[in-house]
Amino acid sequence: MSAPRIKICGLKDAGTIRAMDGLPIHEIGFVFAPSKRQVTPETAASLIREVHALKGAGGERPLAAGVFVNAEFERLRELLAVAPLDIVQLHGEESPSLCRSIRSGLNVRVWKVFSVGESGDEAAERIRPYAGSVDAVLIDTAGGGTGKPFDWEQIEAYKAAARSIGVPLYVAGGLNPDNADRLVRDYAPDGIDVSSGVETEGQKDIHKIRLFVQKVVER
């Protein structure tokens, strides 16, 4: 089984990004939605320049992703003119048509995020309308940013739903160096997304980032 794609989210400082050089990371995320990890477009632009200097998985630079909630097309257009993101990660109620417009009109990849509640039965019903509108699906604990995992038994239903529309499934929510290897071994998502699980006292910890990546790659 090949290792999943790895996304480290919620970066705020250049030093941590520089220290990630050489790690097999595929995406680095910046939060534009209200959050303690929120960055301005100008700060993000500076940090994206640091990302462009990195060598990540396969010797390629990681992709820069931006996290948004209920994003508006014109606001995204303005922001992308300042901060050249590769991926727009949408956590709100964005419709398939809006996702399609963002993807084609702004020439950026679109990931749609779904909060996972009590049951995975609705996975196909939720994801099917986004066929042809998104480049990936990400599932997270309801509420987002809780640092707590959801019931991983639901992953299979969402993975099948994502496959049915031809896109990869990323899993987030409560991941850390202690449980990432089990997630990958037992549920084999296409990608994993971590933020608070690689922090110490609310700040990104490069030692935890390295350990997280090691656990995923060498599980």
ROZA-140317 format. One record per residue: x, y, z of N, C-alpha, C in turn; residue in one letter. Coordinates in steps of 0.05 Angstrom, whole numbers, plus 5000, padded with zeros to 4 digits. Example, Ala and Ser with C-alpha at 12.3 -4.5 7.8 and 13.67 -1.06 7.14 Angstrom:
REM ROZA-140317
526448865156524649105156526449345156A/525749555142527349795143525850015157S/
***
This chain:
REM ROZA-140317
501749765000500050005000501750255000M/501250434981502850674980501950875002S/503751045010503051245030501051445019A/499351555035497451755025498852025021P/497452205008498452475006498252605033R/500052785039500152915066499853215063I/497953315078497553605079497853705107K/499553905111499954035137498454305135I/496554355153494854595150495254785173C/494555045168494655245189497355365194G/499055385174501655505177501455805179L/503155915196503156215200505856335199K/508056175200510656295202512556175182D/514356345171516256265151518256065161A/519156085186521155915196520355625196G/517855565204516855295204516755185175T/515855355157515655265129518455195118I/520355365123523055305114524155045125R/523454985151524354745164523054495152A/520954525137519554295124520854215098M/522954355090524254295065525254005065D/524653855044525553575042523653375053G/521653455068519653265078517653195055L/516852945054515052855032512152945037P/511853205036509253335040508153425012I/505553405009504253464983502953734983H/501753815006500354065007500954205034E/500954475033501154635057498854835057I/497454845080494954995080495155255097G/493655455088493455715102490455765106F/489855865130487055905138486356205134V/484256245118483256515114480556555128F/479356345137476856365152477556455181A/475656575195476156655223477156425240P/479456465252480756245267483256365280S/484256235301486756315313489056275294K/488556125273490656075253490356245228R/488456435228487856595205490256765197Q/490656785171492756965160491457165140V/492757385136491757575116492757495089T/491557595068492557535041495457615037P/496257835049499057935046500957745060E/500257665084502057475098502157205083T/499857115073499756875058501556885033A/501557115020503257144996506157105003A/507057215025509757185034510356895040S/508456765054508956485061508856295037L/507156365017507056204993509756214978I/511056444979513756464967515656264980R/515356235006517056035020516355755012E/513755695008512955434999514055374971V/514155574954515155534927518155464927H/519555514949522355454950522955174961A/520855034970521154774983521354554963L/522554334972522354074958520653894976K/518453804965516653634981516653344970G/514353224969514152944960515052924931A/516652724925517652684898519452904888G/520553064907522353284899520853524887G/518153514887516653734876515853924899E/515354174893514454364913511654284922R/510954324948508254274956506354474944P/503754404942501754584933500754754956L/500055004951499055184971495955184971A/494755114994491855104996490855325014A/488555435008487255625025484655525036G/484155565062481755465075479755695077V/477255645067475155855067472555725077F/470855895088468155815096466156005082V/464355885067462356035052463656255035N/465556165019467056345002465356474980A/465856724973464556854951466456884928E/465456864904467156854880468857104878F/467657344880469257584877471357624899E/470657544923472657554945474957374939R/474457134929476556954922478257064899L/476957184879478457304857480457514867R/479557684885481257894896483557774912E/482857574928484957454945487057314928L/486157164908488057014892489957194876L/489057444871490857634858493157714875A/492757684901494857754921496457504929V/494957294936496157044946495556814926A/497556734910497056544888496856254898P/494456194908493955924917493655724894L/494355474899493855264880491155134884D/490255134910487854994918486155174935I/483555174930481555304947479955084961V/480155084988478854875004476454995017Q/474054895010471555025017470054875039L/469754995062468554865085465654945091H/464455115074461755215080459655075065G/457655225057455355115042455555165012E/458055175002458455234974457155024956E/455655124937454154944919455954824897S/455054614885456654504862457054714840P/455054874835455455074813457555284821S/457555374846459655564855462355434853L/462555184862465155044860466155024831C/464254974813464954954785465855224774R/464555434783465255704773468055784784S/468555724809471155784821473355624806I/472855374802474855204789475555294761R/473555354745474055434718474755734715S/473355894730473656184727476156294740G/477156164761479456264775481956084770L/481655874754483855704747485355594772N/483755484790484855374815483455114821V/484854934835483554684843481654734866R/479554584867477554614888477154354903V/477454384930476754154948474254234963W/472354044965469954084981470153925006K/469554055028469753925055466953865065V/466653625076464153535088464653455117F/463053565135463153495163461753225167S/463053045181461952785186460552775213V/458052695213456552675238456352395248G/453852305252453452045265453451815245E/452951865220452651645201453851705174S/454951505162456151535135454151455113G/451651395121449751305101449151505079D/449451765086448751975067451152055049E/453351915051455851995037455352035007A/454251824994453851844965451952074958A/449852104973447852314968449052594970E/450952624989452152884993454252944972R/455752744963457952794946457252784916I/455352624909454652584880454152844865R/452753044877452253294862454753444855P/457053384867459553534862461253404840Y/460153204827461653084804462253294783A/464753304775465553494755465953774765G/465553824791465754094803468154124821S/469253894831471453904850473653714843V/475953764855478353604850478953414872D/477753444895478153264918475853314938A/475353114954473553124976475053085002V/474453255022475753225048473553195069L/473853005087471852965109473253035135I/471753165153472853265178470753225200D/471553235225469753225247467753455246T/465253405251463253615252464153845270A/464054085260464954315276467654405267G/469354225257472054295247473854415268G/476354355266478354475284477954395313G/476654165318476154075345478453925357T/480253825340482353655350481453375357G/478953305350477853045357477152895331K/477652635330476952475307473952405307P/472952365283470252255280470351945280F/468151815277468051525275469251435249D/471651325249473051255225471651035209W/469750895221468350685206466750805183E/466351075183464851205162466651265137Q/469251235141471051305119470451145093I/469950895096469550725072467350825055E/465150905067462851005051463551265036A/465051435050465851685037467951635015Y/469651445021471751385001470451274975K/468451104979467050994955465551214941A/464351404956462851624943464751804927A/467151864939469152024925470051884900A/470551624902471551474878469351474856R/466851474865464651464845464651714827S/465751944838465852184821468752234812I/470452044817473152054806475152244820G/474752284846476652454860477652314885V/479952404896481052284920479652374945P/479852214966478652284992480952345012L/480852575024482552655046481052635072Y/482452555093481352535120482752735139V/481152885154482253065174480653015200A/481453155221480053135246481352965267G/482753095285483952955308486352785302G/487652835279489952675272492452775287L/494252605294496752675307498752445303N/501252485312503252275308502552005321P/500752005340500151755354498051585340D/496351705322494251555310494251545280N/496051715267496051725238496751465225A/498651315237499451065224497050865224D/495450865246493150675247491050755226R/490551015223488651105203489551005175L/492051045169493050975142492950675139V/493750525158493950235156491150105154R/489250205170486650075172484550185152D/484850435143482750555127483750655100Y/486350685096487550755070486250985056A/486051215068485051445054487051535032P/486151685013488051784992489852005002D/488852155022490452365034489652415063G/491452545078490852615105491652905110I/490253035128490453325133490753365163D/492853485172493253525201493853815206V/492953915229493554185238494254185268S/492154185285492754205314494353975325S/494253745311495753515321498753535318G/499653735304502653775302503354055314V/501854135335502354385349503154335378E/504554515389505154525417504454805428T/502654805446501655065457500655255436E/499255135416497955295395499755385373G/502255295373504155365352505155115337Q/505455135311506554915296509254825307K/509554565310511954445322513354275301D/515654365291516954225269517653935277I/518253895302518953625311516453435309H/514153545316511653385313510953345284K/511453545267510953515238512653295227I/515253295234517053085224516252815233R/515452795259514552535270511952445256L/510152625252507652555238508252435211F/509852575196510552485169511952215170V/513752185188515151925191513251695197Q/511351745215509451535222507751455198K/506951655182505251595158506851445137V/509251535132510851415111512051145118V/512751105144514150865152512350675168E/509750715168507850565185508350265183R/
***
